[in-house]
């Protein structure tokens, strides 16, 4: 059976569907040595390459979709970086810290910069990554911010829940104390829209408060596990992955049926070679 090429490539984690469609328009994807176009279909026996590299074997292997939670340390780059001027290898990246995948690669759902930290959600399925990213404007998120307040008894209720950021009015749902001592305090900030990390910093700075750290602790239904160390990951269970696909109205990929083994011909019974007693 044929399948849309960009969908198949995304399912195997070679990129998100949007990325692959863009690559096709740029001529970077070839199908049977011809430039592929969005909407082209893949059939068994076709050859596919991206940037001159043959990826046919990768899309012929069924890979069950995986989703992981990763605790990103502050300052860790997402992808490997080149050596610095001294020739030393830069810090190990997020992608280098994750388990290897056969026939696919990890895609970040909630994008972060090197200076960001906290909960990252990653998947091996580009379709799922796209679907979750498209819902970022309606996905709840939570962050904790370390703030220098003017005095220990600082009233959290004096912090507004609305801030003007990047020519947009952003409203947060809740702000509450989350620990700390003296004038170094932690606050948990909840939003009904993800990807508002920079706006969290702007929220406190609009009151003249200095923010030293912002950590993402929730994305959608997932909270950063308290027992998950920085730089470590945790894989979601099969049932959790299935629920995640259902939440974005996607069909969970299932392995193709195994071909039936041909029926083995019935063997004739071997002749009885035992010597029979002679009749007298």
C-alpha positions as a Markdown table, in Angstrom:
| # | Residue | x | y | z |
|---|---|---|---|---|
| 1 | Unk | 0.0 | 0.0 | 0.0 |
| 2 | Unk | 1.2 | 3.5 | -0.8 |
| 3 | Unk | 1.6 | 6.2 | 1.8 |
| 4 | Unk | 2.2 | 10.0 | 1.6 |
| 5 | Unk | 6.0 | 10.4 | 1.6 |
| 6 | Unk | 6.2 | 13.4 | 3.9 |
| 7 | Unk | 4.0 | 11.6 | 6.4 |
| 8 | Unk | 6.1 | 8.5 | 6.3 |
| 9 | Unk | 9.4 | 10.4 | 6.7 |
| 10 | Unk | 8.0 | 12.3 | 9.7 |
| 11 | Unk | 6.7 | 9.1 | 11.3 |
| 12 | Unk | 10.3 | 7.8 | 11.3 |
| 13 | Unk | 11.6 | 11.0 | 13.0 |
| 14 | Unk | 13.5 | 12.3 | 10.0 |
| 15 | Unk | 11.9 | 15.6 | 10.6 |
| 16 | Unk | 8.6 | 17.2 | 11.3 |
| 17 | Unk | 5.9 | 17.2 | 8.5 |
| 18 | Unk | 6.3 | 20.9 | 8.1 |
| 19 | Unk | 10.1 | 20.6 | 7.9 |
| 20 | Unk | 9.9 | 17.8 | 5.3 |
| 21 | Unk | 7.4 | 19.7 | 3.2 |
| 22 | Unk | 9.8 | 22.7 | 3.2 |
| 23 | Unk | 12.7 | 20.4 | 2.3 |
| 24 | Unk | 10.7 | 19.1 | -0.7 |
| 25 | Unk | 10.0 | 22.6 | -2.0 |
| 26 | Unk | 13.7 | 23.3 | -1.6 |
| 27 | Unk | 14.6 | 20.2 | -3.7 |
| 28 | Unk | 16.4 | 18.4 | -0.8 |
| 29 | Unk | 14.2 | 15.3 | -1.0 |
| 30 | Unk | 14.3 | 13.0 | -4.0 |
| 31 | Unk | 12.0 | 10.1 | -4.8 |
| 32 | Unk | 13.4 | 7.6 | -7.3 |
| 33 | Unk | 16.1 | 10.2 | -8.2 |
| 34 | Unk | 13.4 | 12.8 | -9.0 |
| 35 | Unk | 12.6 | 15.9 | -6.9 |
| 36 | Unk | 9.8 | 14.9 | -4.5 |
| 37 | Unk | 6.8 | 17.2 | -4.0 |
| 38 | Unk | 4.4 | 17.5 | -1.1 |
| 39 | Unk | 1.6 | 14.9 | -1.8 |
| 40 | Unk | 3.9 | 12.4 | -3.5 |
| 41 | Unk | 3.3 | 8.8 | -2.3 |
| 42 | Unk | 5.8 | 6.2 | -1.4 |
| 43 | Unk | 5.4 | 2.6 | -2.7 |
| 44 | Unk | 7.3 | -0.5 | -1.8 |
| 45 | Unk | 10.5 | -0.6 | -3.9 |
| 46 | Unk | 10.8 | 3.2 | -4.2 |
| 47 | Unk | 14.1 | 4.9 | -3.3 |
| 48 | Unk | 14.2 | 8.0 | -1.1 |
| 49 | Unk | 17.1 | 10.3 | -0.3 |
| 50 | Unk | 17.5 | 13.5 | 1.7 |
| 51 | Unk | 20.4 | 15.9 | 0.9 |
| 52 | Unk | 21.9 | 13.1 | -1.2 |
| 53 | Unk | 21.8 | 10.5 | 1.6 |
| 54 | Unk | 19.7 | 7.4 | 0.9 |
| 55 | Unk | 17.2 | 6.9 | 3.7 |
| 56 | Unk | 15.2 | 4.1 | 2.1 |
| 57 | Unk | 16.3 | 1.4 | 4.6 |
| 58 | Unk | 15.4 | 3.6 | 7.5 |
| 59 | Unk | 11.7 | 4.0 | 6.4 |
| 60 | Unk | 11.4 | 0.3 | 5.7 |
| 61 | Unk | 11.9 | -0.6 | 9.3 |
| 62 | Unk | 8.9 | -0.2 | 11.6 |
| 63 | Unk | 9.8 | 1.8 | 14.7 |
| 64 | Unk | 7.3 | 2.0 | 17.5 |
| 65 | Unk | 6.8 | 5.7 | 18.5 |
| 66 | Unk | 8.6 | 6.8 | 21.6 |
| 67 | Unk | 8.1 | 9.8 | 23.9 |
| 68 | Unk | 10.4 | 10.9 | 26.7 |
| 69 | Unk | 10.6 | 13.5 | 29.4 |
| 70 | Unk | 14.1 | 15.1 | 29.8 |
| 71 | Unk | 15.3 | 17.3 | 32.6 |
| 72 | Unk | 17.4 | 19.8 | 30.7 |
| 73 | Unk | 20.2 | 21.6 | 32.7 |
| 74 | Unk | 20.7 | 25.3 | 32.3 |
| 75 | Unk | 23.3 | 26.1 | 29.6 |
| 76 | Unk | 23.2 | 22.7 | 27.9 |
| 77 | Unk | 23.0 | 23.1 | 24.1 |
| 78 | Unk | 20.3 | 21.2 | 22.2 |
| 79 | Unk | 22.5 | 19.9 | 19.4 |
| 80 | Unk | 26.2 | 19.1 | 19.3 |
| 81 | Unk | 28.4 | 22.2 | 18.9 |
| 82 | Unk | 31.8 | 22.6 | 17.4 |
| 83 | Unk | 35.0 | 22.8 | 19.4 |
| 84 | Unk | 35.8 | 26.2 | 20.9 |
| 85 | Unk | 38.9 | 28.3 | 20.1 |
| 86 | Unk | 41.1 | 26.3 | 22.5 |
| 87 | Unk | 40.2 | 23.1 | 20.7 |
| 88 | Unk | 38.2 | 21.6 | 23.6 |
| 89 | Unk | 35.0 | 19.8 | 22.9 |
| 90 | Unk | 31.9 | 21.8 | 24.0 |
| 91 | Unk | 29.5 | 20.5 | 26.7 |
| 92 | Unk | 27.6 | 17.4 | 25.8 |
| 93 | Unk | 24.4 | 18.4 | 24.1 |
| 94 | Unk | 20.8 | 17.2 | 24.8 |
| 95 | Unk | 20.8 | 15.0 | 21.7 |
| 96 | Unk | 24.0 | 13.4 | 22.7 |
| 97 | Unk | 22.5 | 12.6 | 26.2 |
| 98 | Unk | 19.5 | 10.8 | 24.8 |
| 99 | Unk | 19.2 | 7.0 | 24.0 |
| 100 | Unk | 20.0 | 6.2 | 20.3 |
| 101 | Unk | 17.1 | 5.4 | 18.0 |
| 102 | Unk | 17.0 | 3.0 | 15.1 |
| 103 | Unk | 15.7 | 4.5 | 11.9 |
| 104 | Unk | 14.6 | 7.8 | 13.4 |
| 105 | Unk | 15.7 | 10.7 | 15.6 |
| 106 | Unk | 14.5 | 12.7 | 18.6 |
| 107 | Unk | 12.3 | 15.8 | 17.9 |
| 108 | Unk | 11.8 | 18.5 | 20.6 |
| 109 | Unk | 8.2 | 19.4 | 21.2 |
| 110 | Unk | 8.6 | 22.4 | 23.6 |
| 111 | Unk | 11.6 | 24.2 | 22.0 |
| 112 | Unk | 14.2 | 25.6 | 24.4 |
| 113 | Unk | 17.4 | 27.7 | 24.1 |
| 114 | Unk | 20.7 | 26.7 | 25.6 |
| 115 | Unk | 20.1 | 29.0 | 28.6 |
| 116 | Unk | 16.7 | 27.5 | 29.3 |
| 117 | Unk | 16.2 | 24.6 | 31.8 |
| 118 | Unk | 13.5 | 22.2 | 33.0 |
| 119 | Unk | 11.1 | 19.8 | 31.4 |
| 120 | Unk | 11.5 | 18.9 | 27.8 |
| 121 | Unk | 9.2 | 16.7 | 25.9 |
| 122 | Unk | 10.7 | 14.8 | 22.9 |
| 123 | Unk | 9.3 | 12.2 | 20.5 |
| 124 | Unk | 10.5 | 10.1 | 17.7 |
| 125 | Unk | 7.4 | 10.7 | 15.6 |
| 126 | Unk | 7.4 | 13.9 | 13.5 |
| 127 | Unk | 3.6 | 13.8 | 13.1 |
| 128 | Unk | 3.1 | 13.8 | 16.9 |
| 129 | Unk | 5.7 | 16.6 | 17.3 |
| 130 | Unk | 3.8 | 18.8 | 14.8 |
| 131 | Unk | 0.4 | 18.1 | 16.4 |
| 132 | Unk | 1.6 | 19.0 | 19.9 |
| 133 | Unk | 3.4 | 22.2 | 18.6 |
| 134 | Unk | 0.3 | 23.4 | 16.8 |
| 135 | Unk | -1.6 | 23.1 | 20.1 |
| 136 | Unk | 1.0 | 25.2 | 22.1 |
| 137 | Unk | -1.4 | 28.2 | 22.2 |
| 138 | Unk | -3.9 | 26.0 | 24.1 |
| 139 | Unk | -1.5 | 23.9 | 26.1 |
| 140 | Unk | -1.1 | 24.8 | 29.8 |
| 141 | Unk | 2.4 | 25.2 | 31.2 |
| 142 | Unk | 4.0 | 26.1 | 34.5 |
| 143 | Unk | 7.3 | 27.6 | 35.4 |
| 144 | Unk | 9.2 | 28.4 | 38.6 |
| 145 | Unk | 11.2 | 31.6 | 38.8 |
| 146 | Unk | 13.9 | 32.6 | 41.3 |
| 147 | Unk | 13.4 | 36.2 | 42.1 |
| 148 | Unk | 15.2 | 38.7 | 44.2 |
| 149 | Unk | 12.6 | 40.6 | 46.2 |
| 150 | Unk | 13.2 | 43.8 | 48.2 |
| 151 | Unk | 12.3 | 42.3 | 51.6 |
| 152 | Unk | 11.4 | 38.8 | 53.0 |
| 153 | Unk | 7.8 | 39.6 | 53.6 |
| 154 | Unk | 7.2 | 40.6 | 50.0 |
| 155 | Unk | 3.5 | 40.3 | 49.0 |
| 156 | Unk | 3.1 | 38.0 | 46.0 |
| 157 | Unk | -0.4 | 39.4 | 45.4 |
| 158 | Unk | 1.3 | 42.7 | 44.4 |
| 159 | Unk | 2.6 | 41.0 | 41.3 |
| 160 | Unk | 0.2 | 41.6 | 38.4 |
| 161 | Unk | -0.9 | 38.6 | 36.3 |
| 162 | Unk | -0.8 | 40.5 | 33.1 |
| 163 | Unk | 2.2 | 41.8 | 31.2 |
| 164 | Unk | 2.8 | 43.5 | 27.9 |
| 165 | Unk | 5.4 | 41.4 | 26.0 |
| 166 | Unk | 6.5 | 41.5 | 22.4 |
| 167 | Unk | 3.5 | 43.8 | 21.4 |
| 168 | Unk | 1.1 | 41.3 | 23.0 |
| 169 | Unk | -0.9 | 41.3 | 26.2 |
| 170 | Unk | -0.2 | 38.1 | 28.1 |
| 171 | Unk | -2.3 | 37.0 | 31.0 |
| 172 | Unk | -1.1 | 34.3 | 33.5 |
| 173 | Unk | -3.5 | 32.2 | 35.4 |
| 174 | Unk | -1.8 | 31.9 | 38.8 |
| 175 | Unk | 1.2 | 33.1 | 40.7 |
| 176 | Unk | 2.1 | 31.5 | 44.1 |
| 177 | Unk | 5.1 | 31.2 | 46.4 |
| 178 | Unk | 7.2 | 28.1 | 45.8 |
| 179 | Unk | 9.9 | 28.3 | 48.5 |
| 180 | Unk | 13.2 | 30.1 | 49.1 |
| 181 | Unk | 14.7 | 32.1 | 52.0 |
| 182 | Unk | 15.2 | 35.7 | 52.8 |
| 183 | Unk | 15.0 | 37.9 | 49.7 |
| 184 | Unk | 15.8 | 35.0 | 47.2 |
| 185 | Unk | 12.3 | 33.6 | 46.6 |
| 186 | Unk | 10.8 | 31.1 | 44.2 |
| 187 | Unk | 7.5 | 31.6 | 42.5 |
| 188 | Unk | 5.4 | 29.2 | 40.5 |
| 189 | Unk | 3.7 | 30.8 | 37.5 |
| 190 | Unk | 1.0 | 29.0 | 35.6 |
| 191 | Unk | -0.2 | 29.8 | 32.1 |
| 192 | Unk | -2.8 | 28.4 | 29.8 |
| 193 | Unk | -0.5 | 28.9 | 26.8 |
| 194 | Unk | 2.9 | 27.2 | 26.5 |
| 195 | Unk | 6.1 | 28.8 | 25.1 |
| 196 | Unk | 5.7 | 31.9 | 27.3 |
| 197 | Unk | 9.0 | 31.4 | 29.2 |
| 198 | Unk | 10.4 | 34.9 | 28.3 |
| 199 | Unk | 7.2 | 36.5 | 29.3 |
| 200 | Unk | 7.5 | 35.0 | 32.8 |
| 201 | Unk | 10.8 | 37.0 | 33.2 |
| 202 | Unk | 9.1 | 40.1 | 31.8 |
| 203 | Unk | 6.3 | 39.7 | 34.3 |
| 204 | Unk | 8.6 | 40.2 | 37.3 |
| 205 | Unk | 10.9 | 42.7 | 35.7 |
| 206 | Unk | 7.8 | 44.9 | 35.0 |
| 207 | Unk | 7.7 | 45.3 | 38.8 |
| 208 | Unk | 11.4 | 46.1 | 39.0 |
| 209 | Unk | 12.3 | 42.6 | 40.3 |
| 210 | Unk | 15.4 | 40.8 | 39.2 |
| 211 | Unk | 15.0 | 37.2 | 37.9 |
| 212 | Unk | 18.0 | 34.9 | 38.0 |
| 213 | Unk | 16.4 | 31.6 | 36.8 |
| 214 | Unk | 13.2 | 30.4 | 35.1 |
| 215 | Unk | 12.6 | 26.6 | 35.0 |
| 216 | Unk | 9.8 | 24.9 | 33.1 |
| 217 | Unk | 8.1 | 22.4 | 35.4 |
| 218 | Unk | 5.0 | 21.5 | 33.4 |
| 219 | Unk | 3.9 | 21.1 | 29.8 |
| 220 | Unk | 0.4 | 20.0 | 29.2 |
| 221 | Unk | -0.4 | 17.1 | 31.5 |
| 222 | Unk | 3.3 | 16.3 | 32.2 |
| 223 | Unk | 5.0 | 17.6 | 35.4 |
| 224 | Unk | 8.8 | 17.5 | 35.8 |
| 225 | Unk | 9.3 | 14.5 | 38.1 |
| 226 | Unk | 10.9 | 15.5 | 41.4 |
| 227 | Unk | 13.1 | 12.4 | 41.3 |
| 228 | Unk | 14.4 | 13.0 | 37.7 |
| 229 | Unk | 18.0 | 14.3 | 37.9 |
| 230 | Unk | 19.2 | 17.0 | 35.6 |
| 231 | Unk | 20.6 | 15.5 | 32.4 |
| 232 | Unk | 18.4 | 12.4 | 32.7 |
| 233 | Unk | 15.3 | 11.2 | 30.8 |
| 234 | Unk | 12.3 | 9.0 | 31.5 |
| 235 | Unk | 10.4 | 7.1 | 28.8 |
| 236 | Unk | 6.6 | 7.2 | 28.8 |
| 237 | Unk | 4.8 | 3.9 | 29.0 |
| 238 | Unk | 2.9 | 2.5 | 26.0 |
| 239 | Unk | -0.4 | 3.5 | 27.6 |
| 240 | Unk | 0.8 | 7.0 | 28.2 |
| 241 | Unk | 1.9 | 7.3 | 24.6 |
| 242 | Unk | -1.4 | 6.0 | 23.4 |
| 243 | Unk | -3.2 | 8.6 | 25.5 |
| 244 | Unk | -1.0 | 11.3 | 24.1 |
| 245 | Unk | -1.9 | 10.3 | 20.5 |
| 246 | Unk | -5.6 | 10.3 | 21.4 |
| 247 | Unk | -5.3 | 13.8 | 23.0 |
| 248 | Unk | -4.2 | 15.2 | 19.6 |
| 249 | Unk | -6.6 | 13.0 | 17.5 |
| 250 | Unk | -3.8 | 11.0 | 15.9 |
| 251 | Unk | -3.9 | 7.3 | 15.1 |
| 252 | Unk | -1.1 | 5.4 | 17.0 |
| 253 | Unk | 1.1 | 3.7 | 14.4 |
| 254 | Unk | 0.9 | -0.1 | 14.6 |
| 255 | Unk | 3.4 | -2.6 | 13.2 |
| 256 | Unk | 2.4 | -4.1 | 9.8 |
| 257 | Unk | 1.1 | -7.7 | 9.9 |
| 258 | Unk | 3.7 | -10.3 | 9.6 |
| 259 | Unk | 3.5 | -12.2 | 6.3 |
| 260 | Unk | 2.2 | -15.7 | 6.8 |
| 261 | Unk | 4.8 | -18.4 | 6.4 |
| 262 | Unk | 4.1 | -20.6 | 3.4 |
| 263 | Unk | 2.6 | -24.0 | 4.2 |
| 264 | Unk | 5.2 | -26.7 | 4.5 |
| 265 | Unk | 4.5 | -29.7 | 2.2 |
| 266 | Unk | 3.4 | -32.8 | 4.0 |
| 267 | Unk | 6.2 | -35.3 | 4.1 |
| 268 | Unk | 5.5 | -38.9 | 3.1 |
| 269 | Unk | 6.1 | -41.3 | 5.9 |
| 270 | Unk | 9.5 | -43.0 | 5.6 |
| 271 | Unk | 9.3 | -46.6 | 4.5 |
| 272 | Unk | 9.7 | -49.2 | 7.2 |
| 273 | Unk | 13.1 | -50.6 | 6.6 |
| 274 | Unk | 13.1 | -53.0 | 9.4 |
| 275 | Unk | 13.7 | -56.6 | 8.3 |
| 276 | Unk | 10.6 | -58.7 | 8.5 |
| 277 | Unk | 10.9 | -62.3 | 9.7 |
| 278 | Unk | 10.9 | -64.9 | 6.9 |
| 279 | Unk | 7.9 | -67.2 | 6.6 |
| 280 | Unk | 8.6 | -70.8 | 7.0 |
